[in-house]
Amino acid sequence: AMAGRLEPHLEALRRELRAPDPAVLSVLLALLAVAVTLLIWRFVQGRRSSRKAVLLLGLCDAGKTLLFAQLLTGKYRDTQTSITDSSAVYRVSNNKSANVTLIDLPGHKSLRLQFLERFKAAARAIVFVVDSVAFQREVKDVAEFLYQVLVDSTVLKNAPALLIACNKQDVTMAKSAKLIQQQLEKELNTLRVTRSAAPTSLDGSATGGPAQLGKKGKDFDFSQLPMKVEFVECSARGSKGEEGDADFEGLEKWLARIA
Amino acid sequence: VGFQKILTLTYVDKLIDDVHKEFRDKYRNEFQQKGTLGLLNGTFDFKDDFMRLLRDAEESSKVRAPTVMKTFEQSLKSQKTVKCMIETRGEKPKEKVKNKKNKGSKKEGTEAVAAPGKASAGDKQPSAAGDREELTKDEILQKNREEFFKRHMKAGEKSSKSPKPEAQKEKGKKPRVWDLGNSNAKVLDYSNSATNGSAEACPVEEFDPDTALGDRNRERGRLYDLEYESDDEAEEEKVIQNPSKPSAKKGGLGGMFGMLKGLVGSKSLTREDMDPVLEKMKDHLIAKNVAAEIAVQLCESVAKKLEGKVMGTFTTVTSTVKQALQEALVQILQPQRRVDVLRDVMDAQRHRRPYVVTFCGVNGVGKSTNLAKISFWLIENGFSVLIAACDTFRAGAVEQLRTHTRRLNALHPPESHGGRTMVQLYEKGYGKDAAGIAMEAISYARNQGFDVVLVDTAGRMQDNAPLMTALAKLIAVNAPDLVLFVGEALVGNEAVDQLVKFNKALADHSMAQTPRLIDGIVLTKFDTIDDKVGAAISMTYITSKPIVFVGTGQTYCDLRSLNAKAVVAALMKA
């Protein structure tokens, strides 16, 4: 259709070029410039919206910032509670030029949703860091946050790969990944019932999204989710304390696969 | 810095700013070039700098020369002529009273013109008060209020009022009479507790004539007018008019060019750019029923957050500010933890104890109605409910709850729930102590195996100290799992006052280390406001607790949960 419409214009153009009339010519040039600009604009937008980010999510004190530092520099740093996001490009080791942008988001209750909102569209993968030592105490909060992440409409649409990293395995009392998986499945099972039974939202749309997590009749299982979910054990501090290296080969391998 | 209210260090703010600036300047290169990796890899040897800044800040706060005493030459006394110091019989009290008034006035800048006017007014009042021995409390309050407003009127008004001549010259010595204090000892005598402190708060027997009648001094059969102070209103109008600054408008081609220039290219936002936009947004928010001080604070914080931010191309100041304000509003409405009542009830069920919810609020907001709605919702989800009628003051409160119970049982008969009565009412009539009834209701629920106990309390004004104490006692003694404040969406600036005073009362009268405060808000009568939804913002901003339920009508199904994005969209709509 564009070509058809252009034909008579091309004729007029050719006629004009033979007898150049400066006014019309300048107008045409201006239009051309605008068209080119729009094309470049759309191209740039497209580039920006490609998802290249790996988000580090989790509760407060789960070990996200330390993991972030260890992945990028290989050194141990003393960390404080994050109040803003940090992002850097991570080059996957012993590989070609594959790289992802690691984004470390704060886990504090009042900030986590806000930052998730900002970065969820750009997420290619999500690493959910869980404190394996304090898990028994915090299981409800962990499940609630995980539920909020999983039920989010953008996350469901993009279905980024999800890795649940059970951190702090260097401590003896840490729970194993299998136990954490079972507990989370049980808790999410209860949560989806209570959340969907909550009173409907003000303008009629259902709370927690119309998505029902997993299949209705059966108990909740991580395999029922549209995205790939894996569990891995890791330790950001490493077994030798501050001098040694971190212990997260599973995490690195998974990142290599994602990139 | 965390304990700023207890240990006021005046230099803290300045110190933080200085540290911030110094750190940023020192490591500017590292930040700009290397980004996050620079942060992680770099070593920041800032300790010495920090100690130095701290020492400077401490010293600057100590350095303040002690006020030097005025020498005799400088003082006023030496400048007065001898003639005016000679005391004649008639003039003496006037001079003395005038000086005392000058010293005693706390307002800044009371001119000499104002002083004689005030002195005359002040003089008149104590003499008037001295004549009448018996003054009722209300009249004293009224009189004090008038005096207070007269004192605080602007100087301009005072100068127009010509100083009245001293008509009354006191003969002989008169006892010192303080203006704003009570002028007779009888009122200060607290030995007989029957006269002070009316018996309104805790009715001992079933019907107490005092509480029902209230003010006994009124004429029989007469309907009094509503009293209001016109001084107050006039003053408020003046205050509002003052800050309106005319905004300079540059017309013509220059303005158009400037607008285009503002659109393209990146420039950082300054306060002056944002001020007109923020002013408009603030008025818009106030028009949407957000409390005035909340709107001001919100706009302030948005301004602070956006200051210095670099705008992208094709974004105007208005759009950036609107975007930031929208984000801030959404974040306010979605505070930290979402209260999931069903989940917590399941937990309590597992531990074999009832889940106790208490409803509190001012009069007439819809506590009993929404209690019935919530119990309907709980029954639908299969939990049995015991309603504790702890409103022992309002006539018909118990009957209202009984009617609701009957209706709910008709809707959900025991046969359809395995022979269990899903709703039951626990009441002990009128006039009894609410906290005691609540405690008995909870133990009854535990014995009978009810899942949830909903405690309905009487409505009370936040200023009513004895009633607030009673409520705080109920909550402290019974330790409910959830304390819900019921507020109506029609409320305006009052919301702030209500919530602050309720929280304060609960915190003050609790003996525990961590007092139970309001855990959640129920926003009622939401169907009466169409899009003036500002009350939601005010309430969540003050308490930072979530809105758990929204009531949108009087039938049992009119219970909703809050959708933050929809509310913010309604709020920002023009």
Interface residues (C-beta under 8 A of the other chain):
Chain A: A69 L72 T73 K75 R77 S86 S87 A88 K109 S110 L113 Q114 K140 E144 T190 L191 V193 T194 R195 A197 A198 P199 T200 S201 L202 D203 S205 T207
Chain B: G35 T36 L37 L39 L40 N41 E327 Q331 Q334 P335 Q336 R337 R338 D340 L342 R343 M346 W377 N381 F526 F549 V550 T552 L559 R560 S561 L562 N563 A566 V567
